[in-house]
Amino acid sequence: MDTTDAKTPAPQVWPTLRADDARALIRFLADAFGFEEVVAYGEGEFVAHAELAWPEGGGVMLGSERDAPEGTGTWPGRPGTFSAYVVTADPDGVHARAVAAGARITTGLHETDYGSRDFAAADPEGNRWYFGTYPGSPRPSAPQNG
C-alpha cells in the first residue's frame, strides 16, 4: 500500500544527530542557517524526534540526548560530534545570515581548488556545518540489464 502523497519527499539520506538542548539547536539552525522546522515531537524541553528541511533539498533529523533503550546499544554520536556539508547556491547569503545570528565561523568564505565557494561554522553544541556550492561529482551510469 502506497502511503505517499504529493507533499511527501522522495526517498533520500537524512543525517541524524543528538543535542543536549535540542529545542535551542532547532532555533539556532533555523535562525543562523535557514533550516526550516518541519516537525518536533516531544514535550517540554525534550525532543523525541525533529525534522529540519534544507530549503534547497534534503534535511537533518535530530533529538534530545538520552539513554538508549535497554538492549539496543548506545547511540554512536554524542552531542557536538556531528558534521555535515550542505549544498547551497548562495553561500554568501547563508554566511551573512550565520554571522548576523552570532554563529561562530570556523572557516571564512573561500574558493576551493575544485571550484566551490565554501565556509564553515560551529553550532552552540559544537557540531560543524560546512556550506558550499559543490553539489558532488556526477554519478556513474547505472548498469544496463542485458
Backbone torsions as a table, in degrees:
resi	resn	phi	psi	omega
1	MET	NA	127.5	-179.8
2	ASP	-89.0	120.4	-178.0
3	THR	-106.2	11.8	-179.5
4	THR	-87.4	158.0	173.6
5	ASP	-137.1	-174.3	-175.8
6	ALA	-62.2	-22.7	-178.6
7	LYS	-94.2	-6.7	179.2
8	THR	-79.8	126.0	-179.2
9	PRO	-66.8	153.7	175.4
10	ALA	-66.0	156.0	177.8
11	PRO	-54.9	141.3	-179.2
12	GLN	-161.0	176.5	177.7
13	VAL	-90.0	132.4	178.4
14	TRP	-118.6	100.4	173.4
15	PRO	-60.6	146.5	-178.0
16	THR	-127.2	149.9	177.7
17	LEU	-148.5	162.9	176.5
18	ARG	-115.5	155.1	-177.1
19	ALA	-139.1	145.3	173.6
20	ASP	-68.5	-37.0	176.7
21	ASP	-128.6	80.9	-174.0
22	ALA	-61.6	-40.5	-179.7
23	ARG	-62.6	-42.0	178.1
24	ALA	-67.0	-38.4	179.1
25	LEU	-65.6	-40.4	176.9
26	ILE	-59.3	-47.2	178.8
27	ARG	-60.8	-43.1	-179.9
28	PHE	-62.6	-47.7	-177.5
29	LEU	-63.1	-34.0	176.6
30	ALA	-72.4	-49.5	-176.4
31	ASP	-69.0	-47.1	-172.7
32	ALA	-80.7	-37.4	-173.0
33	PHE	-114.1	-21.6	179.3
34	GLY	99.9	11.0	173.0
35	PHE	-62.8	153.3	-179.5
36	GLU	-115.6	123.6	177.9
37	GLU	-68.5	124.4	177.8
38	VAL	-96.6	-52.1	176.8
39	VAL	-146.9	153.5	171.5
40	ALA	-147.4	107.0	-179.7
41	TYR	-96.6	137.1	179.1
42	GLY	144.9	172.1	-179.1
43	GLU	-122.7	145.2	-179.3
44	GLY	61.4	-134.1	179.9
45	GLU	-82.9	-12.2	-178.9
46	PHE	-79.3	130.0	175.7
47	VAL	-117.2	112.9	177.8
48	ALA	-75.2	-37.7	-177.7
49	HIS	-162.3	132.3	174.6
50	ALA	-136.7	149.4	175.1
51	GLU	-124.5	130.4	176.7
52	LEU	-120.7	124.0	-179.1
53	ALA	-91.1	141.3	170.3
54	TRP	-90.5	125.8	-173.6
55	PRO	-55.4	-25.8	-178.9
56	GLU	-92.8	3.8	177.5
57	GLY	126.2	144.3	179.3
58	GLY	78.6	-164.7	179.9
59	GLY	168.6	-171.1	177.9
60	VAL	-131.7	156.7	172.4
61	MET	-116.9	145.6	178.6
62	LEU	-151.5	166.0	177.7
63	GLY	-158.7	172.0	178.7
64	SER	-70.2	145.6	173.3
65	GLU	-62.4	138.0	-179.3
66	ARG	-163.6	164.1	176.2
67	ASP	-68.7	144.9	176.5
68	ALA	-74.2	147.2	175.6
69	PRO	-57.7	144.8	-178.0
70	GLU	-54.9	133.6	178.0
71	GLY	87.3	-1.4	-177.5
72	THR	-103.0	-3.7	-177.2
73	GLY	82.1	173.6	-177.6
74	THR	-89.1	153.4	174.1
75	TRP	-68.2	130.5	-172.6
76	PRO	-73.3	-27.5	-175.6
77	GLY	-105.2	113.7	176.9
78	ARG	-78.7	155.6	176.3
79	PRO	-52.5	136.3	178.8
80	GLY	88.7	2.4	-177.5
81	THR	-106.3	3.9	-175.3
82	PHE	-88.2	147.7	168.5
83	SER	-144.7	151.2	-179.8
84	ALA	-150.8	148.3	171.4
85	TYR	-103.8	125.7	-177.0
86	VAL	-115.5	121.5	-179.4
87	VAL	-79.9	132.0	177.2
88	THR	-144.1	144.0	175.1
89	ALA	-78.8	-11.8	-175.6
90	ASP	-131.4	67.0	-179.8
91	PRO	-63.0	-31.7	178.5
92	ASP	-64.9	-41.1	178.4
93	GLY	-67.2	-42.1	178.4
94	VAL	-65.7	-40.8	178.2
95	HIS	-60.3	-47.5	179.7
96	ALA	-60.3	-41.8	178.7
97	ARG	-63.2	-43.9	-179.3
98	ALA	-62.8	-45.0	179.0
99	VAL	-62.3	-44.8	-179.6
100	ALA	-62.0	-30.9	-180.0
101	ALA	-86.4	-1.1	177.7
102	GLY	87.0	16.1	178.6
103	ALA	-65.2	146.9	176.4
104	ARG	-84.8	109.5	179.2
105	ILE	-79.5	122.5	-177.7
106	THR	-97.2	-24.9	173.7
107	THR	-142.4	122.6	-178.3
108	GLY	-69.7	171.2	177.3
109	LEU	-57.6	134.3	179.5
110	HIS	-158.5	162.0	175.3
111	GLU	-95.8	134.8	179.1
112	THR	-91.3	167.5	177.2
113	ASP	-66.2	-20.5	-178.3
114	TYR	-102.7	17.1	170.2
115	GLY	88.2	15.3	179.1
116	SER	-100.8	152.6	172.1
117	ARG	-107.9	117.9	-169.5
118	ASP	-130.1	161.8	164.5
119	PHE	-155.0	167.3	179.4
120	ALA	-135.6	150.0	179.4
121	ALA	-145.8	157.9	175.2
122	ALA	-110.5	142.3	174.7
123	ASP	-88.5	173.4	-177.1
124	PRO	-61.6	-20.3	178.8
125	GLU	-84.4	-13.0	-178.4
126	GLY	101.1	0.2	176.6
127	ASN	-67.3	151.8	-179.3
128	ARG	-107.5	130.6	-179.4
129	TRP	-120.9	124.1	178.8
130	TYR	-112.4	130.6	-178.7
131	PHE	-123.0	138.3	178.7
132	GLY	-172.3	175.9	-175.8
133	THR	-89.2	-7.5	-176.5
134	TYR	-72.8	112.8	-176.6
135	PRO	-88.4	1.8	-175.1
136	GLY	99.6	164.4	179.3
137	SER	-79.3	156.2	176.1
138	PRO	-58.7	144.2	179.7
139	ARG	-76.6	145.7	173.8
140	PRO	-64.3	153.3	178.1
141	SER	-61.1	144.4	176.4
142	ALA	-68.1	143.9	178.3
143	PRO	-61.5	142.4	178.8
144	GLN	-88.6	133.0	175.4
145	ASN	-78.2	131.7	-172.0
146	GLY	-102.4	NA	NA
